[in-house]
Amino acid sequence: MFQPQQAQKNEEKLVREKEETEKRRIREESRSIEITEEYIEEEKTYRRGIVSIKDLIAPASMKINPNHVILGGKFVRTLFVITYPRYISVGWFAPIINLNSTFDVAMFFYPVESSIILKQLKKKVGALEAQIISDAEKGAARDPLRETALRDIEALRDALTQGIEKFFQFALYVTIYSDSREELEKMTGEIENIFGSRLVYSKKVFYQSEQGFNSTLPLGNDELYITFNMNSSPIASSFPFISSELTTDNGILYGINRHNNSLILFDRFSLQNANTVVFATSGAGKSYAIKLEVLRSLMLGTEVIIIDPEYEYKHLSDAVGGTYINVSLSSENKINPFDLPRAIEGDAKPGDIIRSAVITVKGLIRLMLGDLTHEEDSVVDRALLETYAKKDVTPDCDLSKVEPPIMQDFQDILEGMEGGNDLALRLRKYTQGTFSGLFNNPTNVKMDNQLVCFSVRDLEDELRPIAIYMVINYIWNVVRSETKQRILVIDEAWWLMQHEDSAKFIYALVKRCRKYYLGVTTITQDVNDFLVSPYGQAIVTNSSLQLLLKQSTAAIDLIQKVFVLTEGEKYLLLECGVGEGIFFAGSKHAAIKVVASYTEDQLITSDPRQLLEIEEAKKEFAAEMGNESDKSGKAGGAEI
């Protein structure tokens, strides 16, 4: 009974296995048919030239390793930033953006409600204050870290409450690509070093290499979500979209762009106005930078006029064949402050020209005589008109043919006027006294050279602002006489900012010079004296080009306020080297390094050591030339 039942079960099992085998064979045949049909369809598609976008952009292979991805033949790694310093400068991310490598950057910003942050900050302030009080009661030494944190939190609370700042969670990822594992490690180290030099610490992804790669794809997906709490200002400093390119098709080379090592080429006459202001401490390289601009402008045909208070431009003037005019009490070069424009272009009437000259000379008289009362001012005004009339300079005359008066004529008129005796007495030292050699002669200098320098080094400090005022007035008359592309350089302009009349005259010159194709360059090292004057700030406003080199700690706060500098730019000006600073051109600005070639450096240097070496080389060269000429003379005599 048992055996037949067992045989029947075995037979049924064999039948079931046979049926399963048959079903499996049928499924495999069906699948192979489907695969074959799909393959045939793909072949037909490729033969017809129809290729999908996925086929084009997809890599041949992808291998995920713990700390990098192999994408086809490329090695890919993602770095993420985990912490930032307490202070971060503007453009800190620019060195990475400007690397000559292939990489992707992803930034994710997650806004946080200010009310939530304020509650957390309030609790943090309470905890810090309690700890500080506890330490004080125990007699423990104060903790600077806690005190600094408390000040920062209080400042952030104020900014958040006033709506000045917003709060975010910020994520920053960088994915780099390379052709080999060694190159990948080298690039990783380079980027980590750049981050580390700014006290920004980063890490490589580990067992999240695929998520890191996906986070930097242009899909907007943050699969890592490694964030850092930041407010608006430091987040804004991380943006790589900086406008630092100042390269144009025309113009001269001002220096090297420190952001990306590009060239700063600019034409100052292409801007709204061609005026420039230069602020720097002594020895920061301001005169060096301007002399370099002058030298390169001369090569483009621009005429340059320089007021040199320290004899710094003499070497450059001699090298390029310029005219160097020494203005001093003993000098033979004389300038008459009563001069008028030689030939007025346009529709300006002689009466307007005389009135303008009277106003300008009256400003000079105020510098010479000091403050005037209203009665004295009226007397001086009437006396100046009569002084010009004495030489037949009237609204009906031809100004190109008249002889202007001199200071002695003005004194004679004052002596014959009621209320003018005291003024004439005060004026006598400029006509017959100690200072008579400077203001009481007709003009005998000429400005018929491409480079003209006026030196006021040998003048006493009392006379220097008066002489500079007089020289600028003479230059302004020449500029108005003929329209040419010119640059006027006023070095140590703070001398003129000390007096209201001279400051007002410079301000008027800066505002009007654009109409006469003139660009005024104002240089000063005494920033406080210059910017405290309302006319000084107005001169800055009316200057499209601004060059800020190394600044002193005493002046940096005022500089930051006037030029609206960020904290990063402020510290850059405090810590930069000689010839380094910030170059403003219209709405753009960039960090600059002034660079000259060897030949240019020999022509424009102000370093006393270099100047002595150049003079020694000149003497040696002259001696050698003299010896050679003597030898040739003796040889010639022997032949004769």
ROKE-481319 format. One record per residue (C-alpha): y, x, z. Coordinates in steps of 0.5 Angstrom, whole numbers, always signed. Each point is the difference from the previous one (the first is absolute). Layout:
N
- Y  X  Z
...
END
This chain:
640
- +0  +0  +0
- +5  +6  +2
- -2  +4  -6
- +2  -5  -6
- +7  -2  +4
- +2  +7  +0
- -2  +1  -7
- +4  -6  -2
- +6  +3  +4
- +0  +7  -4
- +0  -4  -6
- +6  -4  +1
- +3  +7  +3
- -1  +3  -7
- +2  -6  -4
- +7  +0  +4
- +1  +7  -1
- -1  +0  -7
- +5  -6  -1
- +5  +4  +4
- -1  +6  -5
- +1  -4  -6
- +6  -3  +3
- +3  +7  +2
- -2  +2  -7
- +4  -6  -3
- +6  +1  +4
- +1  +8  -2
- -1  -2  -7
- +6  -5  +1
- +4  +5  +3
- -1  +5  -5
- +2  -5  -5
- +6  -1  +3
- +2  +7  +1
- -2  +1  -7
- +5  -6  -2
- +5  +3  +4
- +0  +7  -2
- +0  -3  -7
- +6  -4  +1
- +3  +6  +3
- -1  +4  -6
- +3  -5  -4
- +6  +0  +4
- +1  +7  +0
- -1  +0  -8
- +5  -5  -1
- +5  +5  +4
- +1  -6  +6
- +1  +4  +7
- +2  -3  +6
- +5  +3  +5
- -5  +2  +5
- -4  +4  -5
- +6  +4  -1
- +3  +1  +7
- -7  +1  +3
- -2  +7  +2
- -7  +2  -2
- -3  +0  +7
- +3  +0  +7
- -3  +3  +6
- +2  -1  +7
- +0  +6  +5
- +2  +0  +7
- +7  +3  -1
- +1  -1  -8
- -2  -4  -6
- -3  +3  -6
- +3  -4  -6
- -3  +2  -6
- +2  +8  -1
- +6  -1  +5
- +0  +1  +8
- +4  -5  +4
- +2  +0  +7
- +5  -4  +4
- +4  +2  +6
- +4  -4  +5
- +6  +1  +4
- -2  -1  +8
- +7  +2  +3
- +7  +2  -1
- +5  +4  +4
- +5  -3  +4
- +5  +1  -5
- -1  +0  -8
- +5  +3  -5
- +2  -4  -6
- -4  +2  -6
- -6  +3  +4
- -5  -2  -5
- +3  +2  -6
- -3  +7  +0
- -7  -4  -1
- +3  -4  -5
- +2  +6  -4
- -6  +4  +0
- -3  +1  -7
- -7  -3  +2
- -3  -7  -2
- +0  -5  +6
- +1  -7  +2
- +4  -2  +6
- +0  -7  +3
- +5  -3  +6
- -2  -6  +3
- +6  -3  +5
- -2  -6  +5
- +6  -3  +3
- +0  -2  +7
- +4  -5  +3
- +5  +3  +4
- -1  -5  +6
- -7  +3  +1
- +2  +7  +0
- +6  -1  +5
- -5  -3  +5
- -4  +6  -1
- +6  +4  +1
- +3  -3  +6
- -7  +1  +4
- +0  +7  -3
- +7  +1  +3
- -2  -3  +7
- -6  +5  +0
- +4  +6  -2
- +6  -2  +5
- -5  -1  +6
- -3  +7  -1
- +6  +3  -1
- +3  -3  +7
- -7  +2  +3
- +0  +7  -2
- +7  +0  +3
- -2  -3  +7
- -5  +5  +0
- +4  +6  -1
- -3  +2  -7
- +3  +4  -5
- +3  -5  -6
- -4  -1  -6
- +4  +1  -6
- -6  -3  -4
- +1  -7  +3
- +7  +0  +0
- +1  +2  -7
- -5  -6  -1
- +4  -5  +4
- +6  +2  -4
- -3  -1  -7
- -3  -7  +2
- +6  -2  +3
- +4  +2  -7
- -6  -4  -4
- +1  -6  +5
- +7  +0  -2
- -1  +1  -7
- -5  -6  -1
- +4  -4  +4
- +6  +1  -4
- -4  -1  -6
- +2  +7  -3
- -8  +2  +0
- -6  -3  -1
- -7  +2  +2
- -6  +1  -4
- -7  +3  +0
- +0  +5  -5
- -6  +3  -4
- +0  +6  -5
- -6  +3  -4
- +0  +5  -5
- -6  +1  -5
- -1  +6  -3
- -4  +2  -6
- -3  +7  -2
- -5  +3  -5
- -4  +3  +5
- -2  +0  +7
- +4  +7  +1
- +6  -3  -3
- +0  -6  +4
- -1  +4  +7
- +6  +4  -3
- +5  -6  -1
- -2  -3  +6
- +2  +6  +4
- +6  +0  -4
- +2  -7  +2
- -2  +0  +7
- +5  +7  +1
- +6  -4  -3
- -2  -6  +5
- -1  +5  +5
- +7  +4  -1
- +4  -7  +1
- -5  -1  +7
- -3  -6  -4
- -7  +0  +1
- -6  -2  -5
- -7  -1  +0
- -6  +0  -5
- -4  -7  -1
- -7  +1  +3
- -5  -5  -2
- +6  -4  -3
- +1  +4  -6
- -2  -7  -5
- +5  -4  +4
- +6  +6  +0
- -1  +0  -8
- +0  -8  +0
- +7  +0  +4
- +4  +5  -4
- -2  -4  -7
- +5  -5  -3
- -3  -6  +3
- +4  -1  +7
- -6  +0  +4
- +0  +4  +7
- -7  +2  +2
- +1  +5  +5
- +6  -3  +4
- +2  +6  +3
- +7  -2  +2
- +6  +3  +5
- +5  -4  +3
- +7  +2  -3
- +7  -3  -1
- +4  -1  -6
- +4  +7  +0
- -6  +5  +0
- -4  -5  -5
- +6  +1  -5
- -1  +7  +1
- -7  +0  -2
- +2  -3  -7
- -2  +5  -6
- +6  -4  -4
- +5  +5  +1
- +6  +1  -5
- +0  +7  +0
- +1  +2  -8
- +6  +3  -2
- -1  +3  -6
- +4  -2  -6
- +1  +2  -8
- +7  +3  +1
- +3  +4  +6
- -1  +6  +4
- -6  +3  +4
- +2  -2  +8
- -6  +2  +3
- -7  -1  +1
- -3  -7  +3
- -3  +1  +6
- -4  -6  +0
- -4  +2  -7
- +2  +6  -2
- +4  -3  -6
- +7  +3  -3
- +6  -4  +2
- +4  +0  -6
- +6  -4  +0
- +7  -1  -4
- +5  -2  +6
- +5  -3  -6
- -5  -5  -2
- +1  -4  +7
- +5  -5  +2
- +4  +6  +2
- -1  +8  +0
- +2  +1  +7
- -4  +4  +5
- +0  +1  +7
- -4  +6  +4
- -1  +0  +7
- -4  +6  +4
- +1  +5  +5
- +2  +7  -1
- -5  +4  -3
- -4  -6  -3
- +1  +2  -7
- +6  -5  -2
- +4  +5  -4
- -6  +3  -3
- -2  -7  -2
- +7  -1  -3
- +0  +6  -3
- -6  -1  -4
- +2  -7  -2
- +7  +4  -3
- -4  +5  -4
- -5  -5  -3
- +6  -5  -2
- +4  +6  -3
- -6  +1  -5
- +1  -7  -2
- +7  +1  -1
- +3  -4  +6
- +7  +3  +2
- -1  +2  +8
- +6  +1  +5
- -1  +2  +7
- +4  +1  +6
- -3  +6  +4
- +2  +0  +7
- -5  +6  +2
- +0  +5  -6
- -7  -3  -2
- +1  -1  -7
- +3  +7  -2
- -7  +3  -2
- -2  -6  -5
- +7  -1  -3
- +0  +8  -2
- -7  -1  -3
- +2  -6  -4
- +7  +3  -2
- +3  -5  +4
- +8  +0  +2
- +0  +1  +8
- +7  -2  +2
- +2  +3  +7
- +5  -5  +4
- +3  +4  +6
- +7  +2  +2
- +0  +7  -3
- -4  -3  -7
- +4  +0  -6
- -3  -6  -2
- +4  -6  +2
- +0  -7  -1
- +6  -5  +0
- -2  -7  +4
- +5  -3  -4
- -3  +1  -6
- -2  -7  -4
- -5  -1  -5
- +1  +4  -7
- -2  -5  -5
- -1  -7  +3
- -5  -4  -5
- -1  -7  +0
- +6  -5  +1
- +2  +3  +7
- +8  -1  +1
- +4  +6  +2
- +3  -4  +6
- -7  -1  +2
- -2  +7  +0
- +6  +2  +4
- -1  -5  +5
- -7  +2  +1
- +2  +8  +0
- +5  -2  +6
- -5  -4  +4
- -5  +7  -1
- +5  +5  +2
- +3  -5  +6
- -8  +1  +2
- +1  +7  +0
- +7  +0  +3
- -4  -3  +6
- -5  +5  +1
- +6  +5  +0
- +4  -3  +4
- -4  -4  +5
- +0  -7  +1
- +7  -4  -2
- +4  -6  +3
- +1  -6  -5
- +7  +3  -1
- -2  +7  -1
- -5  -3  -5
- +5  -4  -4
- +5  +6  +0
- -6  +4  -3
- -2  -5  -5
- +8  -1  -3
- +0  +8  +0
- -6  +1  -4
- +3  -5  -5
- +7  +4  +0
- -4  +6  -1
- -4  -2  -6
- +7  -3  -3
- +4  +7  +1
- -5  +3  -5
- +1  -6  -5
- -7  -3  +2
- +1  -7  -1
- -3  -6  -2
- +3  +0  -7
- -1  +8  -1
- -6  +3  -4
- -4  +3  +6
- -4  +5  -5
- +7  +4  -1
- +3  -1  +7
- +0  +6  +5
- -2  -2  +7
- +4  +1  +6
- -3  +5  +6
- +0  +0  +7
- +7  +3  +1
- +3  -6  -4
- -3  -5  +4
- +3  +4  +6
- +7  +0  -3
- +0  -7  -1
- -2  -1  +7
- +5  +4  +3
- +5  -4  -4
- -3  -7  +3
- +2  -4  +6
- -6  +1  +5
- -3  +6  -4
- +3  +6  +3
- -6  +0  +6
- -5  -1  -6
- +3  +6  -4
- +0  +4  +6
- -7  -1  +1
- -2  +1  -7
- +4  +7  +0
- -6  +4  +2
- -4  -2  -7
- +6  +1  -4
- +4  +6  +3
- -5  +2  +6
- -7  +3  +1
- -3  -5  -4
- +5  +0  -6
- -5  +4  -5
- -5  -6  -1
- +4  -6  -1
- +7  +2  -3
- -2  +2  -7
- -1  -3  -7
- -7  +0  -2
- -3  +6  -4
- -7  -1  +0
- -4  -2  -6
- -7  -5  +0
- -2  +2  -7
- -7  +2  +2
- -7  -3  +1
- +0  +2  +7
- +6  +0  +5
- +0  +2  +7
- +5  +0  +5
- -1  +4  +6
- +4  -2  +7
- -4  +5  +4
- +6  +5  +1
- +5  -6  +3
- +1  -1  +7
- -4  -6  +3
- +7  -4  +1
- +1  +1  -7
- -7  -2  -3
- +0  -7  +0
- +7  +0  -3
- -2  +5  -6
- -6  -4  -1
- +4  -7  -1
- +5  +4  -5
- -6  +3  -4
- -4  -7  +0
- +7  -3  -3
- +1  +5  -5
- -7  -1  -2
- +1  -7  +0
- +6  +0  -5
- -4  +5  -5
- -6  -5  +0
- +4  -6  -1
- +4  +4  -6
- -7  +1  -4
- -6  -4  +1
- -6  +5  +0
- -7  +0  +3
- +2  +4  +7
- -3  +1  +7
- +5  +1  +6
- -4  +4  +6
- +4  -1  +6
- -3  +5  +5
- +1  -1  +8
- +3  -7  -1
- +1  -1  +7
- +6  +4  +0
- +3  -6  -4
- -3  -6  +4
- +4  +3  +6
- +6  -3  -2
- +1  -7  -2
- +5  +1  -6
- -5  +5  -3
- -6  -4  +1
- +3  -6  -3
- +2  +4  -6
- -8  +3  -1
- -2  -7  +1
- +5  -3  -6
- -2  +6  -4
- -8  -2  +1
- +2  -7  -2
- +4  +2  -6
- -4  +6  -3
- -5  -4  -4
- +5  -3  -5
- +2  +8  -2
- -8  +2  -1
- +1  +4  +7
- -5  +1  +5
- +2  +2  +7
- -5  +4  +4
- +2  +0  +8
- -4  +5  +4
- +1  +0  +8
- -4  +3  +6
- +4  -4  +5
- -3  -6  -1
- +3  -4  +6
- +7  +2  -2
- -1  -3  -7
- -4  -6  +2
- +4  -2  +6
- +6  -1  -5
- +0  -7  -4
- +2  +4  -6
- -6  +4  +1
- -5  -5  +0
- +4  -4  -6
- -1  +7  -4
- -8  +0  +2
- +0  -8  -3
- +3  +2  -6
- -4  +6  -2
- -6  -2  -4
- -4  +7  +2
- -1  +2  +7
- -3  +7  +2
- -2  +0  +7
- -3  +7  +2
- -2  +2  +7
- +4  -3  +6
- +2  +2  +7
- -3  -5  +6
- +8  -1  +1
- +1  -4  -6
- -7  -3  -2
- +1  -6  +3
- +7  -1  -4
- -3  +2  -6
- -6  -5  +1
- +5  -6  +1
- +4  +2  -6
- -6  +1  -5
- -4  -5  +3
- -6  +5  +1
- -7  -2  +3
- -3  +4  +6
- -4  +4  -5
- +6  +2  -4
- +4  +2  +6
- -5  +5  +3
- -1  +3  -7
- +7  +2  +0
- -1  +3  +7
- -6  +4  -2
- +1  +2  -7
- +1  +7  -2
- +6  +3  -4
- +1  -3  -7
- -4  -7  +2
- +3  -7  +1
- +0  -6  -3
- +3  -2  -6
- +3  -7  -2
- +2  -2  -7
- +2  -7  +0
- -5  -5  +3
- -5  +6  +0
- -1  +6  +5
- -6  +5  +1
- -1  +6  +4
- +3  +6  -4
- -1  +8  +0
- +5  +4  -4
- -3  +5  -4
- +3  +5  -4
- -3  +6  -5
- +1  +7  +2
- +6  +1  -5
- +4  -6  +3
- -2  +2  +7
- +4  +7  -2
- +6  -4  -2
- +1  -5  +5
- -3  +3  +6
- +5  +0  +7
- -5  +4  +4
- +4  +6  +2
- -6  +5  +0
- -1  -2  -8
- +7  +1  -1
- +0  +7  +2
- -6  +1  -3
- +3  -2  -7
- +6  +4  +1
- -4  +6  +2
- -4  -1  -7
- +7  -1  -4
- +2  +7  +3
- -6  +3  -2
- +0  -3  -7
- +7  +2  -1
- -1  +7  +3
- -6  +1  -5
- +4  -2  -6
- +5  +5  +2
- -5  +5  +0
- -2  -2  -6
- +7  +0  -4
- +1  +7  +3
- -6  +3  -3
- +1  -3  -6
- +7  +3  +0
- -2  +7  +1
- -5  -1  -5
- +5  -2  -5
- +5  +6  +2
- -6  +5  -1
- -1  -3  -7
- +7  +0  -2
END
